[in-house]
Amino acid sequence: MTGRHRGLWWFGAISFLFLTPTPSSSQAEEPPDTPRLRWEYFYEQRAYPFNEIPRGALQRARFQLGVRPMGVSAAPPPIQGTSWAPLGPQRIPSSGTSTGRLTAIAVHPTSSDIIYVGGAQGGVWKSTDGGMTWTPKTDEQCSLAMGSIAIDPVNPEIIYAGTGEQHFSSDSYYGCGVLRSEDGGETWTQLGASVFTGDDFTNAKISRVDVDPSTAGVVETTTVLAATTLGLFRSADGGAMWDLVLGGTATDLVRNPSDTQVLYAAIRSTGVFKSTDGGVTWVEIAEGFPTENVSRINLALAPSSPETILASIQHRSESNLLGIWKSTNGGASWIQLGANGASCGTQCWYNMTIAVSPADPNVVYFGGVSLYRSINGGLSFSDVRRGIHVDQHLITFDPQDPGTVYVGNDGGVFRSTDGGGSWTSLNTNLVLTQFYPGVSLHPWEAAVAMGGTQDNGTLESQGTDEYARVLGGDGGFTAINPQNPAIRYGETQWNTESTFSGPRRSDGGSFVRKVNGIDVTENALFIPPLVMDPVNPDRLYFGTVRLYRTDDRAESWTSISEPFNGRISAIAPAASDPMVVYMGTSTGGVHRTENGGELWSQITLGIPNRYIRDMAVDPTDWQKVFLTVSGFQSGHVFRSSDAGRTWEDISGDLPDIPVNAIVLDPAEANTLFIGTDLGVFVTNDGGVTWTAMKDGFPNVAVFDLAYNASTGVLLAATHGRGMFTLSLNRPLTLAVLPTGREGSELIGNPDTVPDSASVILTGVNSAGADWTATTETSWISLSTPTGSGTARLRWTRDLTGMGKGTYVGTIRVSADGAIDSPTEVVDTMVVLAPRQMTVDPGSRTHTFAVGSATPVQETASVGITGTNASLATWEATHGGSHWLTITTPSAQGSGMLEWTKDPTGLEEGVHVDTILVSSVGADGTPTSIVDSLIMNSPPVGLDPTVRGGNALAGSIELVHDSARVLIAGDGGDQWTAVSDSPWLTFTAGNGSGDGVLRWTRNPSGLTLGTYSGTITVESTNGGQAVLTDTFTLTAPAVQTECAADQLLGTPCLDDLQQRFLDLQGNGDGVYNLGDFLAQLVRDSAAKGSGGGP
């Protein structure tokens, strides 16, 4: 097992979120595993092959983008005279009009018409007419992921927006600190950029921002608090400087409106803390508060009875509602409420919120999957969701009218003026939708598109502000038939053995599930790829752990591969050859077939071990292919010009950021568009330089791109700001590929011989552009003499009356107004006299142990009989496996075919390739030899087998390292590591099955030099593996004058330098005169050996 195929290595890293929520509602039913699978899908891409996303990775990428050389960042725009235009959706119709996930609401203290809301990755929006219309206010700011909004109660023009969504989902994006506006949201200043950084996704995620009303009004003297994943922070100068006042993950913060110096803070997995001095100092208030199974905590304070506080708590291990606790004495003591009827399923970690009516302490609202209301202080609750979207995230009230309540959830913002009896959707033009990969465009209607979304189903635009919701749940990949756009395809999220997952088709009405032939018990990505063939719209591909193909519009599916090591994450069929398909996996595998799936070749030379995110094939040359990878600390865009045999990194000056999508410009060979976690980039020079396409585009992650050459529309699907389009307007261009075809048949063959080529039309209006094919060759008959758009040109050859020889014909294809029209296909037909060819044997098999590196020689006899047999030539080819080399690829007459098999570097398993032996004009041609190479793995292995570390002599800092332990078979055997090195200590030295061996190197007491040791891992299956570890200690810099000053009482050496001198001197544990004299001797010896005249 290699690093590319390590299985679900990240399981442990995210096991705390492997939850089981109850079905949510009829509006957005979620299977029990959906939140966990959604989390896994997003996180795996960006973490693999590591257990976690590298600390600060996204923050560093944004910094890299900001500091690129001016010559790059100021490059001319790649598309002259154009800018992005929003496509929506502004509204999603359902039982209540929705949009995307809302994470923050703030109502103006004196004007109910002014409302601010924040999206999960949609930024801050403002309404000045009570929620009738909205305007985005932070599209160009450092982060659009919002966690909280607070309005200065004295000067409401001052707004604070806490960035980073703290709802603990995998796509709760990082923040960049606090944004402050002093003009009602028109302009913003970033605060705390150097403070809110840590080990989370990248930066802190803020759950609550609070403004002290006693200091409000002037930013320089305003006290602001921010509850974040890195702790509770306080600023006394409007956010210019921040102090950490309480550690841990602060999940909530509330203030006593009657005594503004009293605040309460919730710390995840710990409890509730109280401050009576405006947040400077804090004391835990734990009397009666639970101490076991406490995780996320949300707080509510009753404004009309400010000593009354409620705390809703997530159960740590079960993730449901542990309970609601209440204090009526300012937190001095707590009691648990019955809270009958309140629930958040098993996803309280994601959607849990609580609030108390400002007018009545007995009226309590609780949000989970649904929304609940209590009129008896929390003893019991009734469901008041009544048609609004599921997954509640926040509840707030109108400061001018305590009877008006606002709710934010996965569908946007809703308002009730009758205590939850009825709700009004305020999602009038908020564009907050979070799209997944797999968007598609209508062939000629530029404003019509389809795409799957997070928790808002599959949506279809019709050129209006309101999208149609055609499928529920989490939507996935989509496809539109370019020849008949009434035929459309979609899918919902993949849940193994579910009754809803898998491809669906609509013929103009509802979408019907089409999974005949697909094994629904197989593992697949949460959003598995579903891709339409670029030429034949009746053919589609669908990926689980194997690749499926349909040729009858999804009525039946056939597996065209064995299971791959990893789930399929990208599929790219070639337009110029219907037999060529590329695909990539979640574990870094890249594969190609040139014969429709009969044989697959692994093509990863030059590709980093990262999640393969997207692939694209040049429409005119199937050997030219591009791919993108997710994750960090590697290149992200790669190109191959030889069908993937080798790859070139063309990431150029891109920041180190996941690249989620790639689109080729068919009219400009060196122009590529990519969608990243930092927006859209374009290159006009094949990847040397990349330019961010920011004109009209918000600062948001792009999960997919689609390009329709017929309409000239480039579509970008974002994860939080809906869709955007850009007009490219490329000219109509014609190509027919391949430009030459040839065949051979024996004299007298009574059957017609079919063949075909791809007619490829690109550019504006190409989908509806007509083409015509003609020929003056008598033995060629056109099966498709006309067509429109990109399609197959088909013909047959009739050998009647043709003698032995070579015949050449021409087919001419024309399209009015197209560049390169007309173009020709040259068809060559070779008519042969009969001969016979035999090959013996028909198969070969050889077995090696993994790690073997000695090639073996194989042979087979080739016999040619019949007319001019001794002059007949034969040739041998194979499927492209790198371990097989044909040493006699061709010969004349009968002879021996020879080849070698090299097991070097092959993984465990059966590797199969097919040798095809052909002789023009001979019966029995081609004949195949199936060659199998079986690799048996040793019982236990280590990867790598050599490690090394460095430290400064005198250091006491441990040096950490690790290696993977690979167990053969079912992987359940125990293993234990031992070492002969006293300076090496195991921190994880045993385990079961595949795992990670971890150890530390201790430099304490070691002098200069290189130390070598071995680690031996033994397993209960009888295996043993050895790793060689070296530890090199080098000298810290020490000046003799400084060493002398230290003895004379002037501090000059740090602790490490003193320990080093003592180790090299008398070793008595204290730096003294003896150590100094030894240093003088070494200095003198070093100078004496320095050479010179």
N, C-alpha and C positions, 0 to 999 in steps of 0.2 A: 504494500500500500504506500503510495507516494503522497507528497504534500498536496497534489492536485485532487486527491480522492480520499479525503479524510472523514467523509460522512458528516453527521450533524455535530461538528466540533463545538459549535457555539451553544449547544443545548444547555450546558451548565451555566453559561454566562447570562442566559436570559430566563432560566428556570423560574425565577421569582415572578415572572409575568405569564407563566403558562397557566392561564386561568380558564374558568368555565362559566361564562355568563349565561343567564337565562335568556330565552328568546325575548326580543325587545318589544315588538309590537307588530301590528298588521302593516304599518307604514314602512318599516325597515326591519324585517325579521332578520335576526342574526343567529346563525347556528352557534352552539356552545363554544366552539374553538376559534371563532372569528377574530376576537381581539388579539389572542396569542399569535395566530397565524399572520395577521396583518403586521404585528410587531416584528415577528421573525423575518418576514419578507423584506421589510424596509431595512432592518438593522444588518442582516446577513450581507447584503450587497456592499455596504460601506465598511464593514469590519473585516470580511474575509481577506487573507487567511488568518487574521489575528482573532483573538477572543473578544477584543473590544475595538471600537473605533479609536485610533491613536489620539491621545490627548491634544486638544487645541488644533486639530487638523483643519477644520473648516475655517477657523479664525486665521490660521496661517495662510490659507489659500486666498482669503479675502485681502490680507495684507500684501501677498504677492501680486494680486491684481492691481492693487493701489499704487505699488512702487515700481511697476514695470517702466523701462526706459521711455522717455517722452516720444522717441521716434516710433515706438510701437503703439503706445496708447493713443497717440495723436494721428494714427494712420488715416488716410482718407476713407470715408464710409464705403463699404463694399458694394452697396446697392444705392446708386446715386438717386437722390430725389425721393426717397421713400422712407416711411417710418411705420412702426408697428401700430396696428389698430385693434382695440379690444373687440372680441367676438362674443363675450359673455361666458356663461349665462348670467343674466341679471336676476332671473327668477326660475325656480324649478317647481313646476306644479306637482302637488301631492295633496294629502288631506289638509295640509297647511302649506302655503307657498314657502319654499325654503331656498337656501343658497348653500353655504359650506359651514365649516366648524367655526363657531364664535367663541371667543375666549375672554372678552372684556366688554363691559358696559359702564358708562358714566353719564349721568344726567346733570345738566347745568343746575346750579343751586338756586337760581332765581328765574330761569326761563325753561319751561318744560319743552319748548320747541327745539332746544339745542341738546343734541345727544351725540355722544362719541361711542363708537364700538371698535373692537379689535378682533381681527381674524387670526386663525391658527398660523397661517403664513400669508395673510392678506393685508396686514398693516392696519393703520388707524383710519377710520372713516367718520365723517361728520355729517349730521343732519341739522338743518336750521328750520325745518318745518314739521317737527314732531315725528320724524321717521318716514315721511312720505317720499323723500328723495335723499340720496347720500352722495358724498364726494370723497374720493380717496385723498389722504393727506400725507402719507409717508412712503409713497412708491419708490422714492430714490434714497431712502434712509438705509442705515447699515444693516438692519434686520427688519423683516416684515412679520416675524413671529411675535405675537403679542401675548402677554400674560396678564396685564392689569393696566387700567387707566385711572388716574386721579385728577380731579379738578381743584385748583386752589379755591377755597371757599370765600376768600376775601376778594381776590382778583381772578375771576373765572376765565380771563384770557390766558392765564398760566395753566398749562396742561402738562402732566407727567405721564409718560407711557413706559411701563416696564416691559422690556423685550425678553423673548424666550418663553415659550409656552410650557407651563409646568403642569401638564396633565399626564406625564409619564408614559405616553405612547411613543413608539419608535420614531414616528414622524412629528413628534413635538420638537420643532426645530430650535436650535441654539439662539441665544440673544446676543446683544452687544452692549448691555448695560441699560441705562435709563435715558429716554429721550425727553427733552423739555421744550415746550413751545411757550412763547410769551405773547403770541398774537393769535390765539385761538386755533392753532394748528396749521397756520400758513407756513411757518418756518420752524426748524427744530435744531436743537443743540444736543450732541451726544455727551452723556455724563457717565463717569465711572468706567471708561473703556479699559483702564488698567487694573480695575478692582474686581470686576465680575468675571473672573476667569477661573477655570478649575478642571476637574476630571470628568465632568459630565460630557454630553454630546460634544460640546466644545466649551461654550461659555455658560454662565449661570442662566437659569430659567426662573423668571420672577412670577410669583403667585399673587402678590399684593403690593401696591404702592400706597402709602398713606401720608397725607399732609397734615401737619399740626396746625389747627386753626388759630391757636394762640400766637403763632409766629408768622402766619400766612400774610400774603399781600406783596411782599418784597422778596425777590428770589435770593438776594444776598444774605438774608437773615431767616429764611424759612427752614424749618426742620422737616425733613422728609425721611421716611423709613421705607425700606424695601425688603420684603420677605422672599428669599431666593433659595435655590438648591444648594448654595454655598453658605447659607446662614442668614441671619437677620442683620441688615446694615442700617446705619443711621448717619444722616448728614445734617449739619447745622447751618449750611450755607447754600441751600437750594440744590444740592447735588454736586457741588464742585469737589468736595472732599467727603470721603465715606469712612466710617469706622465699623468694624465687625463687633456687634454687641451681644450676639448670641449665636453659638455654633449649631451645626446640624442642618438638616433640610427644613427650612421654614415654609410650611404649607399654607399658613393663614395668619392674618393679623387684623385685630379689631380695636377700636378706640372708644372709650367712654365719652359720649357727647356732652355729659354734664360736668365731668372733670377730665379735661382733655389731657392731663398728665398721666392718666391711667390707661394702659394698653394691655392687651392680651395677645400672646403669640403661640402658635401651635408648631411644635417641632416633631417631625415625622419619627415614629418609632420610640418617642420619648415621652412627651406629655405637653402640658400647657404651662406657660410662664407668664408672670405678671410684672409690670413695671409701674411704679407710681411717680417716676420722675421724668416722664416724657420719653422713655425708652433708653435712658442712659444705663440703668442697671436693671437686672431681672432676677426674679425668684420663682422657682417652680412651685405651683399650687397643686399638690397631689393628693390631698386628703379626700379619699373616696374615689379617686380617679383610677381606672384600671392600669395594671402594670404588665400584664401579659397579653401577647398577640396584638399589640398596638402597632399600627402602621400609619397610614395617612390620616391626618386630623383636619377637619374643617370647623370653623368657629362661627357663631352668630351671637350678637349682643342685642338685647331688646332696648331700643332707644328710649322708650317710655318708662322703662324700669331697668336702668343701666347696671344694676347689680346682678341682673339675670343674664346668664351666659349659657349657651348650648354648644356642645361639641359632638359632632358625628365622627365615628372612628371606623376605619377599615380594619378588618381582621387580617393580621399579617400573613397567615399561612393559607387561609381559605379565600381571601380577597372579597368576601361578602361584608355585610354591615355587622361589625362587632356590636354596635349599639349606639344610642344617643344618650349622653350624659348632660346633666343640668346642674347649674349652681345658681342660687338666688342670693348669695352673699358675697359677690365679687370674687368667687373662686376659693373662698376659705374652705368650702366643702362641696363635694359632688355627689349626686345620686343618679342612678341609671333610670331612664324613663322606659315605659313599656314600648312606646313607638310602634305600636301595632299597625301594620299595613305599610310601613316605610321599607323600601328595599332599593338596592342598586345592583341586584343580581350578584354576580361574582366579578364585577368590574368596578368596585369602589375606588380602586387605584386610578381609574381613568375618569369616571363621571360620578362625582359626589359633591354636593353643595348644600348649604343650609342657610336660612335667613329668617329673621323675626320681623313682623310688621312693625313699622315705626309707631303705629297708633295703638297697638294692642299686643302685650307680651304673650298672650295666649294663642295668637295666630302665628303659626310657624310653617314655613315652606321647606320641603326637603326634595332635592333633585337627585335622582339616580339614573337608571335607564329611563324611567318615567318620572312624573312630577307629582308630588303629594302635598297635601295641606292638612294642618291640624288646627283645631279651634279650642283645644283644651291643653295648650302648653306643651304638646309633644307626647301626650299619653297615647294617642291614636291618630292615624293619618288616613285620609281618603285620596284616591287618585283624581287629579284635576288636570291631567295632560290634555285631554279633549282635542285630539287632532294635531297638536303641535309635534315637532320632530322629537325623536328619541335622543338619549344621551345628554343629560343636562349638565352644564358646566358652571353656571353662575346665576344668581338671583339678586336683583337689586330693586330699589323703590325710587319713585319720583320724589325728590325733596320737597316739591310744592304740593304734592298730592299723595299722601301715604297709602291711599287706596289703589294707586296704580303701581303694578308690579311688572318688571321686565325679566325675561328669562333668555339666557343664551345657551345654545346646544349645538349638536352636530349639523343642524339645519339652519342656523342663523339666529335671529332675534325676534322675540314675540312679546306682546304686551296684553295685559288683562286689566280691566278697570272694575271688575266685579268679583274679585277674590278667586280668580281661576275658573269662574263659571263659563266664561268664553274667552277666546284669545284672538288677537289680531296679528297677522304676520306683518312685520315691518321690512320684510325682505323684498323691497320694491326694485332696487337696482344695485344691491350689494353683490359684488362679484368676488366670492370667497371660495369657489369650488376647487376641490383638490382632485386633479385628474391623475389617473394611472397611465402607464404605457399602453399603446395599442389604439391610438386615435386614427380616424380615417376621414377622407374627404370625398364629397360627391364629384363625379367626373366632370360635370359642367356647371353646377350651381356653386358659385364661389363661396357663398355664405352658409352652405349646408355641410355639417360635420357631425361625426359621432365619436363618443369617448366614454370610457368607464371612470367612475369616481369613487372616492372613499365615502362609503355609507350613504351615498345619494344615488346609487344605481348607475345604469347606463343611460346617457343623455344624448339627445339628437337635436341639433340646431336646425331651424327652418328659415333662417334669415331674419328672425325676430328676436326681441330681448328675452323672450321666454322659451326655454328649451322643453322638449317633450321627454318624459321619463319613460323609457321603453322597457327597462328591466330594473329589478330591485336589488337590494343588498349592496355589496361592493361590486361595481362594474369592472369588467376587464377589457381584453382586446376586442376590437371591432374590425369589420371589413365591409366594403360596399362594392358590389359587382359593377365594374365600369361600363359594361355593355347593357346591363339592365339594373339600374340603381334601386329599383324596388326590392331587389334581392339583397338582403343585408344579414350580417352575421354579428353575433355578440356572445358574451359569456358572463357568468357571475363568478365570484371567487371560488377557488378549488378547496373543497373539503372532501377528504377521502371517503368513498362509499356513500356520498350524499345523493339525494334525489334531484338536486338542482344544478350541480356543477357540470362543466363541460360546454362544448359548442352549442349554440342555438342559431336557428335561421328564421328569418322573416321573409315572406314573399309579398310583402305589402301590408300584412296585418300583424298579428301577435307573433312573438318569437317562440319557436318550438324547439325543445331540447333534441339534439341530434348526436347521440353517443354510441350508435350501433357499431361495434368493433373496438371501442375504446375500453380498456380495463380501468374501471373507475375505482379499483382498490389500490392503484399505483400512487406513489408519491408524485407530487408536482408542486410547482411554485404556487403561492397564494394567488397570484395573477399569472396563469400559464400562457405562453405565447400561442396565438392563433393568427396565421399569416396566409394571405391569398397569393397564389402564383401571379407574377406580374404580367403574364401573357394569357393564361388560361384561367378565367375566373371560376370555372367549375372545379378547379383543383385548389385545395387548401391543405395546410399543414398545421398540426397541433402537437404540442410537446408536453410530455410528462417526464418520466425518466427514459422514455423511448420516444421516437418520432413516429407520428401517424400521418397518413395521407388519405385524402378523399378525392376521387375524380368524378363524383356525381352529386356535387353540391351538398355534401355532408350527410347524404342518406346512408352511406356506409363508410367505415374507416378501416384502413389496413395498416398494420405496423410495418414500417420499412427499416427498422433497426432493432438490434438487441438493446437491453437496458444499458444506459451509459452510467459511468461513475459520477453522479451528480444529476441534478434536475435541469432540464433544458430551459435555457433563459433567453436564447436568441435564435431565430430561424431566418435564413436568407436564400430563397430560390433565385436562380440566375434567369434573366430574361432571354439571354442569347442561346441558351441550351437547356431544354426542359428536363434533362437528366441530371443536372448539376444542382446540388443543394449544399449550403453550408449551415452549420449550427454550432452554438456554444452552450456551455453549461455553467451552473452556479459554482462549480469547483474548478474553474479555469480551463476546462477542456474545450478544444476546438476541433471540429471534424468536418470532412467533406466526402460526398459521394459524387461520382461521375457517371453512375449507371442506375440512377433512380432508387438507390438504397440497397442494392444487392451487396455492395462492398463499401465500407467506410474506412477512411484514412484519418488518423490523428495528426493534426498539423499545428503543433504548438511551439515550434522552434522560433524563439525570439519573443514569445508572448509571456508577460509576467504572470505569476500565479495569483490571479485575481478573478473576481466574478465577471463573466462575459456579459456585458450589458446590451449591446446592440451590434448588428452587422449590416453591411450594404454591399451589393455587387454592382460593378459597373455594368450598365445595361447593354453595352456594346462589346464587352470583353469579359467573359466569365472567369478568366484567370486573375482579374484585377478586383481585389476584394478589400474591404475596410472593416475594422471592428473597433469597438470602444469597451473599456473596462471601468468598473466602479472601484471603490476603495481609495486608498491613499498610498503614498510613498512608492509610486511607480509611474511610468508613462501611462497615458490614458487613451491615445488614439494611435492605431497601427494600420499599416498598409502592406499588402502583398501583391506583387505583380506576377507571381508564379503559382497561383492557385493555393496559396497558403504554405508552400514548402518552406519559405522563409518569410519573415516579417520585419518591417522597418518601423521604428518608433517615429511618428510624425507629430508628437505632442508639441514640439517647438517651444514657444514661450508661454504655453498655457500654464495657469496656476495648477498646483497639485490638488485636483478636485475631481470627484466622480463625474464621469461623462455618461449620461443616460441615454443619449440618442444621437444618431448620425444620419444625415441626408446628403446625397450627391446631387450636384447641379448637372443634369445631363447635357446642358448646353455649354458648360464651362468646365473643362477637364480638371482643372486645379482648384475648383471652388467646392468647398465642403462646409456644411453647416452642422454644428453640434449643439445639443442641449445639455446643460450641466447644472449642478447645484448652485451655480452663480449666474444662471441665465444662458443666453444664446451667444455663441461665438462663430465667426466665419474666418476661413482662410482663402486667399486668392492665389497662393503660391504653393499649394500642395502640402501645407503644414509647417512651413518654416516660421511664419508669423501668424498669429491669431488676433482678431479684433473683436471686442465685446460689442454686440449689437444692442446698444442701450437706448436708441432714439425711440421714445414712446413706450419703452418696456420697463416694467417694475423690477425691483431687486428681489427676485424670487426664483426658486428652483424650477427647472424645466424637466419634466419627466418624459416628454416625447415630442418628436417633430414629425411632420408629414408634409410632403410636397406633391402638388397636383400640377403636372406640366401643362395640362390642358387649360387650366384657369390661371396658371402662374402664381398660385397661392402657396405660400409657405406658412404652415400652421405650427404654433408652439403651444403645447398643453402644459400648464403650470400646476404646481401642487399648492394651491392656495389663492391664485388670482385668475382662475378660469383660463380661457383660451385667447390667444392673440394671433393676428394674421399679418403677413407682409406680402406685397405684390412684387414678383420678380419680372414678369412680362418677357419671357424668353421667346424668340422667334420659332415658328413651326419648322421642324427639322425631320428628315426621313432617313432611316437606316434600315437595311435588311441584313440580318446575320444568321448564319455565316454567309460570307459573300461567295463561297464556293462549296458545292456538295459533290460527292462522288460515290459510285457504287459499282459492284461487279457481280455478274451472274453468268451461269453456264449457258452455252448455246442451247436453244430450244426450250428455255424456261417459259411455260405457257402463262404464268401469272404476271400481273402487273406489279411493279416494285414501287412502293410509296416512299416519299421523302417530304421534308418540310424545312422551313426557315422562319425566323421571327421577323415580322414587319414591326418596326419600332418608330412610332411618331411621338415626338416631344415638342413642347412649346405651347403657346396660347392656342386654345381651341383644338388641341390635338385629339381629344377624346372623340369629337364628332367629325374629324377630318376623314374624308373618303380616300381610299387608294385603289388602284387598278393594276392588275398583273396581266401581262401578255407574253406570248412566246410564238416564234415561227419555227420551232423545232418539232418535227413530225412525231417523234417517239415520246414527247412530253405532253401530258394532258393535265391541265390545271383543274384541281378540285375546288379551290377557293379563288376564283379570278378577281373577286372584289372583296372589300372589307372596309372597316372604319376603325380608327384608333390603332392601338397596339394589339396585334393579333397574329395568328399563325397563317402563313402562306403554305398551302399543301398542293402536291402534285404527284402524279404516278408516271412510271416509265414502262413502255410497252416494247418488249424485245422481239416481237413477231417479225420474222424475216431478216433479222440482224445476224451477220456472221461474226466470226472471231475478230476482235479489234477494239479500239478505243474510240468512243463517240462523245462529242462535246456539244452541249446545247446551252441556250441562254434564256433566262426569264427576266423580263424587264418590269419593274414596279415604279408607278408614278403616283404622286399626290400633288394636286394643284397648290401652288404657292409655297411649297415646302423647299427648304434648303436641301441640296443634294438629291433633288428629284429631276429626272428619273435615276434609279440605281439598278444594278443588275446582279443576278445570281448566276454563276457559271456552274452548270451541272455536267459532270463527267461520268460516262457509263462505260465500263470495261466488260466486254463479252469474252468469255473464256472457254477453251476446250476442256473436256473432262479429264481430271486426274484424281488419284486417291491419296489421302494422307492419314497416317496412323501415328499415335503417340502412346508410349508405354513406359512407366505405369501412369495411371490417372490420378494418383495421390501420393503424397509423401508426408511423414510425421516424424518429428524429433522432439525429445524432451530434455530440458535443461533445468538447472537450479537457478533461482534468482541470484544475480551477481556474476553469472558466468560471462566470459568475454572471449571465448574461443569459437570462431566460426567453423561451420562444417560444410562440406561439399556435397551437392546432390546432382544426380544425372537422370536423364530420361532419353529414350531412343525415339527419333523422328524418322518415319519411313514414308517415302514418296514413290508411288508406282503409277504407271499409265503413260500417256503421251508425253514424250520429252521429259520424263521424270528426272533425269540427271541434270537437266538445265533449270528445273523449277527451284525457286528460292522460297524459303520459309523464314518467318521472323517470330520472335517470342517477346511478349510484353507482360507486365504484371500490374497489380492494382495500386502500386505506389508505396507499399510499406517500406520504411527505411531499413528494416532488418533483412530484406531480401535483395540480392544483386544478381542479375543475369549476366554471366560471363561470356556466353555465346549467344548473343541476342538474335543472330541471323546466320544462315548458311545456305548452300546450294546442294540440292539432292538430299538423299538420306544421310543422317548423321546423328551426333549426340548433342543434346541440349544440356548445358551445364549452368549451375547457379550455386550461390553460397547463401547460408543463413547465419546471421550474426546476432547472438542474443544480448549483446552489450546494452545495458540500460533498460531492458524490457521489464515490465511489471509482471506480477503474478497473473496467471490466466492463460487462456488459449488465444494465440494470435494466428489469424488465418489470412492468407493471400491466395490469389488465383493467378496462375500463369496461363496466358492464352497463346497458343501456337497457331499461326495462320499461314496458308499458302494460297496465293491468288489462283483461282480456277480449279482448285482441288476439292473433291468431295471430302467431307469430314473436317472441313475448316470453318471456323476455328475449333480447336480442341483444347479443353482446359485441363490443367493439373492443379488440384487443390493441395496447397502446401500448408501444413499446420505446425506451429512451433508452440510447444507447451512449456510454460514457465511455472515451476513449483517453488513456492516461497519457503524460506527457512522458518522454523517455528517462531523465532523472535528476531526482531531487527531494531536498529537504532538509526535515526535520521536527525542530524548527521552523525558520522562516526568519528569526526575530529572536531574538537572545539578548543578555544584558547581565550585567554583574558590577560589584561595588563593592569598593573597598579604601581604606584610610587612606593619605593621602599620606605618603611616607617609609617605607612598609612595603616589605619585600623578599620577602614571602610570595607565591608564585605562586597565582593564582586559576584553578582548573580548570573546564572546561566541556565539553560534548559535544552532538552532534546526530546524528540518524539519517540515513544515506544510503540512498535508495530507488532501486533500479535496475529499469527496466521490462524486460519480456520474460522470458527465461529466467534473468536475474539474474547472468550470468557475466561481464559486462563489467568492465574495470578502471576505477578512478576515482582522481583526484588533486586535492588541494586546494591552493590558493594564496591568499595574503593580501597586502594592501597596508599592513598595520599593523606597524610595527617592534616594538610591545609585545606582539605575538601570536605564539606559537610552537606549531607542531603537534607533538603527541605521538603521534598516529595520523592521518597525513595522506593515506593512500592505502589502497586495498584492492580487493577483487573482489566484485561482487555487493552485496546489501544488507549494510550494516555500520554501524559507529559511528565518526564523525569526532570526534577528541578534540584539545583545544588548551589552552594555558595563557595567562593574561594576566600580564605582568610589570610591577608598579607601580614598579619600581626606576628612579629618575631622573625620574619623572613628577611634575608639580606638580598643584595643585588644578585641577579641571575635569572635563569629560566628553569622552572621546575616542571617536571613531566610526571603525569600519573595516569592510571587507567581506571575506568569505571566498567564494571562487568554487570550485566543484567541477565539474570537467570529466570526462566519461566517454568511453571509447573507442567508445561507440555514437553519439557526436556530440552528446550532451546537455550542458547547462550549467545549474547552479543556483547561486543567490547567497543568502548569509546575511549579515544586517547585525548586527554585534556592537558594543555600546557598553561603555565602561569608565569608570566615574565614580570619581574620587578625592576624598575628603572629608578635612577637617582633623581630626587628633586633638586632644583637649582639652589645651591648654597654658596654664598660669597664668604671667603676666608675672613675678610674684615668684619662682616656681620657676625660670624661665629665668635670672633674675639670680643666684639662689643657685648655680646650676650653674657660672656664670662665676667666682664667688667661691670655688669649691672645695668647695662642699657638694653632694654628689650628690643630684639631685632629678628629673632627666629620664631616662626610659629611652632605649634606643637609637633606637626609632622616632620619639620626639618630637624627638631631636637631629637625626636625618636630615631630618625634616620642616622644622625651622627653617633648616637649611642649604640645603635645596632652595629655600625661599622667600626665602633671603637671598643670600649671595654664591656659593653653590654650589661652594665649594672642597673639599668633602669632609669638613670638620671644623667642628663647632659652635664659633663664636668670637664676638667682640664685634660684628663686622659683622652677623652673623645676628641677634644680640639687638637691635641698633638697628633693623633692618628690622622685627622683631616689634613694637617700640614704635610705629613709624610705623603699622603695620596696626592696632594696638589704638586709637591715637588717631583714625585715620580711621573705625574702626567706631563709636567713641563719638560722633564728630561727626555721623555720619549717623543717629543713633538718634532724632532728632526731639525734641519737647518744646516748651515755651512760649518 
